Amino acid sequence: MNNQIFISYSQNDKAQADAVCSRLESASMKCWLAPRDISPSRDWAEEIIDAINSAAVMVFIFSSSSNTSPQVRREIERAVHKGVNVLPFRIEDVTPSKSLEYFISTQHWLDASTGSFDSHLDELYNCVKAIKEGEEVPCAQVIPEPEPVVVEEPKANTGMFTASDLKHFSDCLANHLGPMAKIIVNKKSSQSTSLKDLVKTLSNEIDNEKERDNFIQSCQAIVSNTPP
């Protein structure tokens, strides 16, 4: 039976995620929190998927950082796809990005961006408990829809991307994102206008700044050898 609580968050919000975890575990709720619960000997991506599969509820620490985090977005997408209840816990007054809005616009959510954080933690516990027990959720709010924004898509120029270049980018990206790298590279290559633009777009999929810089550096030789 799925009974654990998966806590999804950006590393910039680790203090808040730790506080959420501590509050729920103090009430004997089993929580899963990265990197604490990732075994050193196992593939981290597999562990995350297994943890989501075993979750009854995903508590999503919603902030400006997590709103733009590709890793968090993938966790939310997996949870929704697998039918896991997602409970956004908003700690900053931000509007969901389009990709997140698609997955969480109909979810119950909690606004912890103002007032006593400890009192919001108690409210969060009550909501999680209600969801697990199939009761009416006491925090029945809906995340407001963002105002429509018209974004002009760049014209793709995929002819300059050789199979060798794309494989190199996929291999480099896989060092940071695992087996999903190939899918991401194929998708982003159709939306990019140059190799430099593609590398920049792919680097944005990596949350950690140092790892992001390492990825860009590993792709630099191909980009530098491309005629302007």
C-alpha positions as CSV (number, residue, x, y, z in Angstrom):
1,M,0.0,0.0,0.0
2,N,1.3,3.4,-0.9
3,N,1.6,5.5,2.3
4,Q,4.7,7.6,2.2
5,I,4.9,11.3,1.6
6,F,7.2,12.4,-1.3
7,I,8.5,16.0,-0.8
8,S,9.4,17.7,-4.0
9,Y,11.4,20.9,-3.8
10,S,14.2,23.0,-5.2
11,Q,17.6,22.9,-3.4
12,N,17.2,26.6,-2.8
13,D,14.2,25.7,-0.5
14,K,15.9,22.9,1.4
15,A,15.3,24.6,4.8
16,Q,11.6,24.7,4.2
17,A,11.5,21.2,2.9
18,D,13.4,20.0,6.0
19,A,10.8,21.8,8.2
20,V,7.9,20.1,6.3
21,C,9.6,16.7,6.6
22,S,10.3,17.2,10.3
23,R,6.6,18.3,11.0
24,L,5.1,15.3,9.2
25,E,7.6,12.8,10.6
26,S,6.9,14.1,14.1
27,A,3.3,12.8,13.5
28,S,4.6,9.4,12.4
29,M,4.1,10.0,8.7
30,K,6.8,8.4,6.6
31,C,8.5,10.9,4.3
32,W,10.8,10.6,1.3
33,L,13.2,13.4,0.8
34,A,16.2,13.7,-1.6
35,P,19.1,13.5,-1.2
36,R,18.6,12.1,2.3
37,D,16.7,9.0,1.1
38,I,18.8,8.2,-2.0
39,S,21.0,5.2,-1.6
40,P,24.6,5.9,-2.7
41,S,24.8,2.6,-4.6
42,R,21.6,3.1,-6.7
43,D,20.8,5.2,-9.7
44,W,19.2,8.4,-8.4
45,A,16.6,8.7,-11.2
46,E,15.4,5.1,-10.5
47,E,15.1,5.9,-6.8
48,I,13.0,9.0,-7.4
49,I,10.7,7.0,-9.7
50,D,10.4,4.2,-7.1
51,A,9.7,6.8,-4.4
52,I,7.0,8.5,-6.4
53,N,5.4,5.0,-7.2
54,S,5.3,4.4,-3.4
55,A,3.8,7.8,-2.5
56,A,0.3,8.5,-1.3
57,V,0.8,12.2,-1.4
58,M,3.4,14.5,-3.0
59,V,4.0,17.7,-1.1
60,F,5.3,20.3,-3.6
61,I,7.3,23.2,-2.1
62,F,6.1,25.9,-4.5
63,S,8.5,28.9,-4.9
64,S,10.1,31.0,-7.5
65,S,13.0,28.5,-7.6
66,S,10.9,25.3,-7.9
67,N,8.6,27.1,-10.4
68,T,11.5,27.1,-12.9
69,S,13.2,23.8,-11.9
70,P,13.2,21.2,-14.7
71,Q,13.8,18.5,-12.1
72,V,10.8,19.5,-10.0
73,R,8.7,19.7,-13.1
74,R,9.6,16.2,-14.0
75,E,8.7,14.9,-10.5
76,I,5.3,16.7,-10.7
77,E,4.6,15.3,-14.2
78,R,5.5,11.7,-13.0
79,A,3.3,12.0,-9.9
80,V,0.3,13.3,-11.9
81,H,0.8,10.6,-14.6
82,K,0.8,7.9,-11.9
83,G,-2.3,9.3,-10.1
84,V,-0.4,10.5,-7.0
85,N,-2.1,13.3,-5.1
86,V,-0.1,16.5,-5.4
87,L,-0.4,19.1,-2.7
88,P,1.3,22.4,-3.6
89,F,2.6,24.3,-0.5
90,R,3.3,27.8,-1.7
91,I,6.0,29.6,0.2
92,E,6.3,32.6,-2.2
93,D,3.6,34.6,-3.9
94,V,4.4,33.4,-7.5
95,T,2.2,32.3,-10.4
96,P,2.8,28.8,-11.8
97,S,4.7,28.5,-15.0
98,K,2.7,27.2,-18.0
99,S,4.2,23.7,-17.7
100,L,3.4,23.5,-14.0
101,E,0.0,25.1,-14.4
102,Y,-0.9,22.2,-16.7
103,F,-0.3,19.7,-14.0
104,I,-1.4,21.5,-10.8
105,S,-4.1,24.0,-11.7
106,T,-6.9,21.8,-10.4
107,Q,-5.1,20.6,-7.2
108,H,-5.8,21.6,-3.7
109,W,-3.1,23.9,-2.4
110,L,-1.9,25.8,0.7
111,D,-0.6,29.4,0.8
112,A,2.2,29.6,3.3
113,S,3.7,32.8,1.8
114,T,2.4,35.0,4.7
115,G,1.8,34.6,8.4
116,S,3.3,32.1,10.8
117,F,5.1,29.3,9.0
118,D,4.7,26.9,11.9
119,S,0.9,27.4,11.8
120,H,1.0,26.6,8.0
121,L,3.0,23.4,8.8
122,D,0.1,22.3,11.1
123,E,-2.4,23.1,8.4
124,L,-0.3,21.1,5.9
125,Y,-0.3,18.1,8.2
126,N,-4.1,18.3,8.5
127,C,-4.4,18.4,4.7
128,V,-2.0,15.5,4.1
129,K,-3.8,13.4,6.7
130,A,-7.2,14.2,5.1
131,I,-5.9,13.2,1.6
132,K,-4.4,9.9,2.9
133,E,-7.6,9.0,4.7
134,G,-9.8,10.0,1.7
135,E,-11.6,12.7,3.6
136,E,-12.6,16.2,2.5
137,V,-9.5,18.4,2.2
138,P,-9.7,21.4,4.6
139,C,-7.6,23.6,2.3
140,A,-9.7,23.5,-0.8
141,Q,-8.3,26.3,-2.8
142,V,-7.4,26.4,-6.5
143,I,-4.2,28.0,-7.8
144,P,-5.2,31.1,-9.8
145,E,-4.7,30.9,-13.5
146,P,-1.9,33.2,-14.8
147,E,-2.7,35.9,-17.3
148,P,-2.2,34.8,-20.9
149,V,1.2,35.6,-22.3
150,V,1.9,35.4,-26.1
151,V,5.4,34.0,-26.7
152,E,6.8,34.0,-30.2
153,E,8.5,30.7,-30.9
154,P,11.9,30.8,-32.5
155,K,12.2,29.3,-36.0
156,A,14.0,26.0,-35.8
157,N,17.1,25.3,-37.8
158,T,17.7,21.7,-37.2
159,G,19.6,21.1,-40.4
160,M,22.8,22.2,-38.7
161,F,22.5,19.5,-36.0
162,T,24.3,16.4,-37.0
163,A,23.6,13.0,-35.5
164,S,27.1,13.1,-34.0
165,D,26.5,16.5,-32.4
166,L,23.2,15.4,-30.9
167,K,24.7,12.1,-29.6
168,H,27.5,14.1,-27.9
169,F,25.0,16.4,-26.2
170,S,22.9,13.5,-25.1
171,D,25.8,11.7,-23.6
172,C,27.0,14.8,-21.8
173,L,23.5,15.6,-20.5
174,A,23.0,12.0,-19.4
175,N,25.8,12.5,-16.9
176,H,23.5,14.9,-15.1
177,L,19.9,13.8,-15.9
178,G,20.2,10.1,-16.7
179,P,18.4,8.2,-19.5
180,M,15.9,11.1,-20.1
181,A,18.7,13.1,-21.7
182,K,18.2,11.7,-25.2
183,I,14.5,12.5,-25.2
184,I,15.2,16.1,-24.0
185,V,17.9,16.6,-26.6
186,N,15.6,15.4,-29.4
187,K,12.8,17.7,-28.3
188,K,14.9,20.8,-27.7
189,S,16.8,20.5,-30.9
190,S,13.6,21.0,-32.9
191,Q,13.1,24.3,-31.0
192,S,16.6,25.7,-31.2
193,T,18.1,28.1,-33.8
194,S,21.8,27.2,-33.4
195,L,24.2,24.8,-31.6
196,K,25.0,27.6,-29.0
197,D,21.3,28.1,-28.4
198,L,20.7,24.4,-28.1
199,V,23.5,24.0,-25.5
200,K,22.1,27.0,-23.5
201,T,18.6,25.5,-23.6
202,L,19.8,22.1,-22.5
203,S,21.9,23.5,-19.7
204,N,18.7,25.1,-18.2
205,E,17.4,21.6,-17.6
206,I,20.2,21.1,-14.9
207,D,19.4,22.6,-11.5
208,N,22.9,22.6,-10.0
209,E,24.9,25.6,-11.2
210,K,28.3,23.8,-11.0
211,E,26.9,20.8,-13.0
212,R,25.3,23.2,-15.5
213,D,28.7,24.9,-16.1
214,N,30.4,21.5,-16.5
215,F,27.8,20.5,-19.1
216,I,28.3,23.7,-21.1
217,Q,32.1,23.2,-20.9
218,S,31.8,19.6,-22.2
219,C,29.9,20.9,-25.2
220,Q,32.1,23.9,-25.9
221,A,34.4,22.1,-28.4
222,I,31.5,21.4,-30.8
223,V,30.1,24.8,-30.5
224,S,33.5,26.6,-31.0
225,N,34.2,24.6,-34.2
226,T,30.8,25.5,-35.7
227,P,31.0,28.3,-38.4
228,P,29.1,31.5,-37.5
